[in-house]
Amino acid sequence: MRLSLVLSFTLLLCTAPVALAQRTPAPFRSADGDFAVPVPRYNFGYARSERERMREGTAVHFRGDAGEMHYIESLRAPRGWTAPTDSAELVEFLSQRPREIHRTNPTSRVLAELPIVLDGAPAMLVVLEFPEGHTLMDQSTRKRLDSVRAFVAFTRNGYLYLVGTELNGATSRPRSAEQHATQGEQALRRFLETMRFTAPSR
């Protein structure tokens, strides 16, 4: 019996590091080559990537086992299209995609909406709440947690980008629109710092 326990413990020590080790996945690259990003590493390992088919660009979800999520959508602008030069017009233009997400999810709620600046160019930040939209469940109520997601829309090298992340799971829950915007902007900026953009030839 004692020998069996020793052997079992020895096997556990030998196999545990192998089970926990994860090979670093190759960076995700868009279909057009306009951006690349390392696969995020979450609490329980690297994210699962789910690519969506799009005719005019790329969309990808990164998901973790604890409800973590990042989303990137890049849409190729029509040939000859130029972004509005007026900042107010550009911000209004950039607002359309996040607002579309809100419109197509009738139960969602806008928690914050704020124009920001990314690399010297206007961008639009929107934080949305999706009741019971989280992947995790509250065991006391047997209902899914509410999902709070931050999105930022911006243009780069002739592409319109929408980048999003899940915020529910942070150590503190914001109470005001300003706090939601601050938390969302900080989380998105950290993720955007890992992305690399290029201007693909057409």
C-alpha positions in Angstrom: 0.0 0.0 0.0 2.8 2.4 1.0 4.7 1.6 -2.2 1.6 2.3 -4.3 1.2 5.7 -2.6 4.9 6.5 -3.3 4.6 5.5 -6.9 1.4 7.5 -7.3 3.0 10.6 -5.8 6.1 10.2 -8.0 3.9 9.9 -11.1 2.0 13.1 -10.1 5.3 15.0 -9.7 6.5 13.9 -13.0 3.3 14.5 -15.0 2.0 17.7 -13.4 4.5 20.1 -15.0 3.7 18.5 -18.4 0.0 18.9 -17.9 0.3 22.5 -16.8 2.7 23.6 -19.6 1.2 25.3 -22.6 2.9 25.9 -25.9 2.8 29.6 -26.8 0.4 29.9 -29.8 1.4 31.8 -32.9 0.1 35.3 -33.1 -3.3 35.8 -34.7 -3.0 37.5 -38.1 -5.9 39.0 -40.0 -6.9 37.8 -43.5 -5.8 41.0 -45.1 -2.6 41.3 -43.1 -3.7 44.7 -41.6 -3.1 43.6 -38.0 -1.5 40.9 -35.9 -2.0 40.3 -32.2 -0.6 37.7 -29.7 -3.3 35.3 -28.4 -4.2 36.6 -25.0 -3.2 34.5 -22.0 -5.9 34.4 -19.3 -6.1 32.9 -15.8 -6.4 29.3 -17.0 -4.2 29.5 -20.1 -4.3 30.9 -23.6 -7.6 32.0 -25.1 -9.5 30.1 -27.6 -9.7 32.0 -30.9 -12.9 31.9 -33.0 -12.6 33.5 -36.4 -15.7 34.8 -38.1 -16.1 34.9 -41.9 -16.4 38.4 -43.4 -16.2 39.4 -47.0 -14.6 42.8 -46.4 -12.3 42.1 -43.4 -11.7 40.0 -40.3 -13.5 39.3 -37.1 -12.1 37.2 -34.2 -13.2 36.4 -30.7 -10.8 35.4 -28.0 -12.4 33.6 -25.1 -11.2 32.2 -21.7 -12.6 29.6 -19.3 -13.4 32.2 -16.7 -15.5 34.4 -18.9 -12.7 36.5 -20.3 -13.3 37.9 -23.8 -11.6 40.1 -26.4 -13.0 40.9 -29.8 -11.5 42.4 -32.9 -13.3 43.4 -36.0 -11.6 45.1 -39.0 -13.6 46.2 -42.0 -11.8 47.2 -45.2 -13.0 50.6 -46.4 -14.2 50.9 -50.0 -11.6 51.9 -52.6 -11.4 55.7 -52.7 -13.1 56.2 -49.3 -11.6 58.7 -46.9 -12.5 59.3 -43.3 -14.2 62.5 -42.4 -11.7 65.3 -41.7 -13.9 67.0 -39.2 -13.4 65.5 -35.7 -17.1 65.8 -34.8 -18.2 64.1 -38.0 -15.6 61.3 -37.6 -16.7 60.6 -34.0 -20.3 60.4 -35.2 -19.3 58.1 -37.9 -17.4 55.9 -35.5 -20.4 55.8 -33.2 -22.5 53.9 -35.7 -21.0 50.4 -35.2 -21.2 50.3 -31.3 -24.7 51.8 -31.5 -25.6 49.0 -34.0 -24.6 46.4 -31.4 -26.9 48.2 -28.9 -29.8 48.3 -31.3 -29.5 44.7 -32.3 -29.6 43.7 -28.6 -32.8 45.3 -27.2 -32.1 44.3 -23.6 -28.6 45.9 -23.6 -28.0 49.2 -21.8 -25.5 52.0 -22.6 -23.4 52.6 -19.5 -21.0 55.1 -21.0 -20.3 56.8 -24.4 -17.3 59.0 -24.8 -15.0 60.2 -27.6 -11.4 59.5 -26.9 -8.0 59.9 -28.7 -5.9 57.0 -29.9 -2.5 57.7 -31.3 -3.5 61.3 -32.0 -6.7 60.4 -33.9 -10.4 60.5 -32.7 -12.0 57.3 -31.5 -15.3 56.4 -29.9 -15.6 54.5 -26.6 -18.9 52.8 -25.6 -19.6 50.6 -22.6 -22.6 48.3 -22.8 -24.3 46.1 -20.3 -26.0 42.8 -21.5 -28.3 41.4 -18.8 -27.5 37.7 -18.2 -25.1 37.9 -21.2 -22.0 36.5 -19.4 -20.7 33.0 -20.0 -20.5 32.4 -16.2 -23.5 31.6 -14.0 -24.4 32.9 -10.5 -24.8 29.6 -8.6 -27.1 31.3 -6.0 -29.6 32.4 -8.5 -28.9 29.9 -11.3 -28.8 32.7 -13.8 -26.0 34.0 -16.0 -24.1 37.0 -14.8 -24.6 40.3 -16.5 -22.0 41.0 -19.1 -20.3 44.5 -19.2 -18.4 45.0 -22.4 -16.3 48.0 -23.6 -15.9 48.8 -27.3 -13.7 51.3 -29.1 -14.2 52.2 -32.7 -11.4 53.9 -34.7 -9.8 54.0 -38.2 -6.3 53.0 -39.2 -4.7 52.5 -42.6 -8.0 52.5 -44.5 -9.7 50.1 -42.1 -12.5 50.6 -39.6 -11.8 48.8 -36.4 -14.0 47.7 -33.5 -12.2 46.3 -30.5 -14.0 45.0 -27.4 -13.4 43.3 -24.1 -15.4 41.9 -21.2 -15.2 44.0 -18.0 -17.3 42.0 -15.6 -14.9 40.2 -13.4 -12.8 43.2 -12.4 -12.1 43.6 -8.7 -14.4 46.6 -8.4 -17.7 47.4 -10.1 -18.0 51.0 -11.3 -21.1 53.0 -10.3 -21.0 56.0 -12.6 -20.7 56.5 -16.3 -17.4 58.2 -15.8 -16.1 55.2 -13.9 -17.3 52.7 -16.5 -15.6 54.8 -19.2 -12.4 54.9 -17.3 -12.3 51.2 -16.6 -13.2 50.4 -20.2 -10.7 52.7 -21.7 -7.9 51.4 -19.5 -8.7 47.8 -20.3 -8.9 48.4 -24.1 -5.7 50.5 -24.2 -3.8 47.6 -22.5 -5.0 45.2 -25.2 -4.4 47.7 -28.0 -0.8 48.0 -27.0 -0.3 44.3 -27.9 -1.7 44.8 -31.5 0.5 45.6 -34.5 -1.0 47.4 -37.4 0.3 47.5 -41.0 -0.9 49.1 -44.2 -1.4 46.2 -46.6 -0.9 46.8 -50.3 -4.1 46.6 -52.4 
